[in-house]
Amino acid sequence: MKKSLLNTNPYLKDASQRERALALNIESSSAIEGIQVKRDAASGRFVATKSGEVSSSTVKKKAR
């Protein structure tokens, strides 16, 4: 059986480094798609925004 990326990729092994990389990926990918996202301080989720207001659609949950 093959090992998972989480176990083999040195950038994913460290939880804090993995979370920063995931956040950067979400923000940059969303920008390319033309979606404005903001991280909700209370929940840690990324939510789509419209004209500076947070919409009800969640883009991505906080990495665990």
WOHUUR-V484325 format. One record per residue. N is the residue number from 0. RES is the residue in one letter. SS is DSSP state (2 for helix, 1 for strand, 0 for the rest). PSI is psi in radians with two decimals (* if undefined). D_FIRST is the distance of its C-alpha to the first C-alpha in Angstrom with 2 decimals. Layout:
BEGIN
n = [N;N]
res = [RES;RES]
ss = [SS;SS]
psi = [PSI;PSI]
d_first = [D_FIRST;D_FIRST]
END
This chain:
BEGIN
n = [0;1;2;3;4;5;6;7;8;9;10;11;12;13;14;15;16;17;18;19;20;21;22;23;24;25;26;27;28;29;30;31;32;33;34;35;36;37;38;39;40;41;42;43;44;45;46;47;48;49;50;51;52;53;54;55;56;57;58;59;60;61;62;63]
res = [M;K;K;S;L;L;N;T;N;P;Y;L;K;D;A;S;Q;R;E;R;A;L;A;L;N;I;E;S;S;S;A;I;E;G;I;Q;V;K;R;D;A;A;S;G;R;F;V;A;T;K;S;G;E;V;S;S;S;T;V;K;K;K;A;R]
ss = [0;0;0;0;2;2;2;2;0;2;2;2;2;0;2;2;2;2;2;2;2;2;2;2;2;2;2;2;2;2;2;2;2;0;0;0;1;1;1;0;0;0;0;0;0;1;1;1;1;1;0;0;1;1;1;1;1;1;1;1;0;0;0;0]
psi = [2.40;2.60;2.64;2.81;-0.62;-0.58;-0.35;-0.48;2.06;-0.44;-0.36;-0.22;-0.69;2.11;-0.74;-0.66;-0.67;-0.75;-0.73;-0.73;-0.69;-0.76;-0.76;-0.71;-0.76;-0.81;-0.77;-0.71;-0.70;-0.71;-0.69;-0.66;-0.11;0.36;2.23;2.20;2.70;2.47;2.14;2.15;-0.63;-0.79;-0.38;0.04;2.67;2.24;2.55;2.49;2.61;2.12;0.71;-0.08;2.57;2.26;3.05;-0.19;2.19;2.31;-0.89;2.38;2.74;2.42;2.50;*]
d_first = [0.00;3.81;6.64;9.36;12.68;14.42;12.83;13.17;16.40;19.42;21.57;19.53;19.19;22.91;23.87;27.36;26.39;23.71;26.45;28.99;26.76;26.02;29.77;30.71;28.37;29.87;33.38;33.15;31.38;33.93;36.77;35.74;35.78;39.15;38.13;39.65;37.54;38.51;36.63;38.31;39.34;39.35;35.96;34.06;33.21;33.90;36.58;38.28;41.89;44.92;48.02;47.04;46.41;43.12;42.22;40.56;37.35;34.44;32.46;29.51;28.96;28.79;25.38;24.39]
END
